[in-house]
Amino acid sequence: MNATITTTARYVPKNIVTNHDLEKIMDTSDEWIKSRTGIHQRHFVGENEATSDICTHIAKSLLEKRNLSPDDIDIIIISTVTPDMLAPSTAAIVQNNIGASRAWGFDLSGACTGFLYGLETGAKFVESSQYNKVMVIGVDTMSSILNLEDRNTAVLFGDGGGGVILEQTGDNSGIFDSILKMDGSGGPFLQMPAGGSRMPATIESVENKMHYIRQDGRTVFKFAVKGMADVAEKILEKHQLTGDDISLFIPHQANKRIIDAAANRCGIDSDKVLINIHEYGNTTAGTLPIGLSEADDTGKIKNGDLLLLAAFGAGWTWGSMLIKWDTLS
Ligand code: ACO
């Protein structure tokens, strides 16, 4: 038995920040951001709003849509690099917020590939038959680690996330294969150096802005195109599929040019590629579940469709997944 996604939901904060808003606070332009990335706007959390608040909206929505009580949930997995705090886990905060008294859970750090790592992990629990309902949420509050004086990173990211409930299928549909990768030699090219045990917070670390994400954008771009296209192509080959067999390709939304290059390499027509980067920017672990939930809600996917998901991010981490859509509804 495979695990299948029976429900999807998403949430982005209300506050919209346009490229024109950013023009006012840094040396950038709407034209540059649109043409180099495809991003038109992003959502940022409001005051006193954090990752667990986004998750709580998503979790409540999942329960409502699937008509479940909080006690039906066995495990909560939150994929994020921007937890509310290092301890307790965001999963524990969400468990308490929704009153899922039977659930245990944990946070999972896989950067932009975090949702795929979370789905794979959750699926294994479900497939073991020891657990019936696993909630997996991919979410990030990137505005909390963005240096708004650094135009190389600040224009790219947004806040938000989405989630799913995983259950067992009655047949061989659902999540039927994945290729997941990691290469830690890529770490220095995209990281947030301070705030962990290597460089705990000091006045100096804060003054030197070490608690913000920093990157070598060109190197990330190069590896992202190759990494995402390689694993997407490989999983198709493994199952003797071509781009024509895919009903919808949901790629990580980092840069429209990265998405186009990956889709092109896999021979997937542009009308079968889900793109929402113009609306949300890069929400890190949030991009895939936001896309999945949008596709689900707007009828872009129906039972029996074959979906290809792919992502690449800090670590390096990357991966692809094939899902035969079957919501059991
Ligand atoms: N506004 C205006 N100009 C800018 C900006 C900005 N926000 N940022 C950089 N520039 C300038 C640069 O300073 C440079 O100027 P110069 O020629 O005078 O030196 C010029 O624009 C071109 O810079 P490049 O770095 O060559 O621009 P490029 O076309 O590579 O685009 C970008 C940069 C958008 C960062 C791209 O490399 C990219 O998307 N990389 C991937 C990064 C990423 O997605 N990281 C997120 C996490 S990882 C992931 O999700 C896959």
Residues whose N, C-alpha, C, O or C-beta is under 5 A from the ligand:
A	BS01	ACO	D27 T28 S29 W32 R36 T37 C112 R151 N152 V155 G217 R218 V220 F221 A224 A254 N255 F312 G313 A314
